[in-house]
Amino acid sequence: MADDQTSPQGAGTKPAATGLVISPEVQEKFASILVLIQGSESMNNEERQYWINILPIMTPEQLKNLQDILSSEKKQLAAIDAKYSKEMTQVSGAAAVQSMEQKIRTQKEKRREAEQEDLKKEQTKEEEILSQIQSF
């Protein structure tokens, strides 16, 4: 698969773990931006390979702009993930509260039914006692 790929950069080129072909020189010179390219969720491998291939011919300003864009993307996605995680925690917390409320309602209802049953038993006993007293 990736091992069969050849690169226009020539000998010494090795495939990255993601199937991307990155020469050792590019790996060494552009290590920090390569991490951002490989981690970008907005690119597919073809687009990643394109950016990796043109890194050596990009101007410092272009490199900085690319790095800024990729860093911004990473921060924004992290913020979205954090917000989503917080909302999920709140939702699961709300679900836990709702579940607890339902459990409490069920327990109250069972207690109310038990009290009603006990009250009926007491009334029946009272009637039996009154009936025995009246029979004397």
C-alpha positions in Angstrom: 0.0 0.0 0.0 1.9 3.1 1.2 5.2 1.3 0.9 4.6 0.9 -2.9 4.3 4.7 -3.3 7.1 6.6 -4.8 7.6 10.2 -4.4 8.9 12.9 -6.7 11.4 13.9 -4.0 13.4 10.8 -4.8 15.4 8.4 -2.7 15.2 8.5 1.0 11.5 9.3 0.9 9.4 7.3 3.4 5.7 6.9 3.7 4.2 8.4 6.9 2.0 6.3 9.1 -1.1 7.9 7.5 -0.1 6.7 4.0 1.4 10.1 3.2 4.8 10.3 1.5 7.1 12.7 3.4 10.8 13.0 2.7 13.1 13.1 5.7 14.2 16.6 4.7 10.6 17.9 4.7 9.9 16.0 7.9 12.9 17.6 9.6 12.4 21.1 8.3 8.6 21.4 8.6 7.9 19.1 11.6 5.5 21.4 13.4 3.4 22.2 10.4 3.3 18.6 9.3 1.7 17.7 12.6 -1.1 20.3 11.9 -1.5 19.0 8.3 -1.7 15.4 9.4 -4.2 16.3 12.1 -6.4 18.5 10.0 -10.0 17.3 9.9 -10.9 19.5 7.0 -8.5 17.7 4.5 -8.5 14.3 3.0 -5.1 12.5 2.3 -4.9 13.7 -1.2 -5.1 17.3 0.0 -2.7 16.6 2.8 -0.2 15.2 0.3 -0.6 18.3 -1.9 0.3 20.6 1.0 3.2 18.4 2.0 4.5 18.4 -1.5 4.5 22.2 -1.9 5.9 23.0 1.6 9.5 23.3 0.3 8.5 25.9 -2.3 6.2 28.0 -0.1 7.3 31.5 1.0 7.8 32.1 4.8 4.6 34.2 4.7 2.6 31.4 3.0 4.0 28.9 5.5 2.9 31.2 8.4 -0.6 31.7 6.9 -1.0 28.0 6.4 0.2 27.3 10.0 -2.2 30.0 11.3 -5.1 28.6 9.4 -4.5 25.0 10.6 -3.9 26.2 14.2 -7.1 28.2 14.1 -9.0 25.1 12.8 -7.5 23.0 15.5 -8.5 25.5 18.3 -12.0 26.0 16.9 -12.6 22.2 16.7 -11.3 21.8 20.3 -13.7 24.6 21.4 -16.6 22.9 19.7 -15.6 19.5 21.2 -15.4 21.1 24.7 -18.8 22.8 24.3 -20.3 19.6 23.0 -18.8 17.6 25.9 -20.1 20.2 28.4 -23.5 20.1 26.8 -23.5 16.3 26.9 -22.5 16.4 30.5 -25.4 18.7 31.2 -27.8 16.6 29.2 -26.6 13.4 31.0 -26.9 15.3 34.3 -30.4 16.4 33.4 -31.2 12.9 32.4 -29.9 11.7 35.8 -32.0 14.3 37.6 -35.1 13.3 35.6 -34.4 9.6 36.3 -34.0 10.4 40.1 -37.2 12.4 40.1 -39.1 9.5 38.4 -37.6 7.1 41.0 -38.8 9.4 43.8 -42.3 9.7 42.3 -42.5 5.9 42.0 -41.4 5.5 45.6 -43.9 8.0 46.8 -46.7 6.3 44.9 -45.7 2.9 46.4 -45.6 4.5 49.9 -49.0 6.1 49.3 -50.5 2.7 48.2 -49.0 1.0 51.2 -50.4 3.7 53.5 -53.8 3.2 51.9 -53.6 -0.5 52.4 -52.6 -0.1 56.0 -55.4 2.3 56.6 -57.9 -0.2 55.1 -56.5 -2.9 57.3 -56.8 -0.7 60.4 -60.4 0.2 59.5 -61.2 -3.5 59.0 -59.7 -4.3 62.4 -61.6 -1.4 64.0 -64.8 -2.7 62.6 -64.0 -6.3 63.8 -63.2 -5.0 67.3 -66.4 -2.9 67.3 -68.4 -5.8 66.1 -66.9 -8.0 68.9 -67.7 -5.4 71.5 -71.2 -5.0 70.3 -71.8 -8.7 70.3 -71.1 -8.9 74.1 
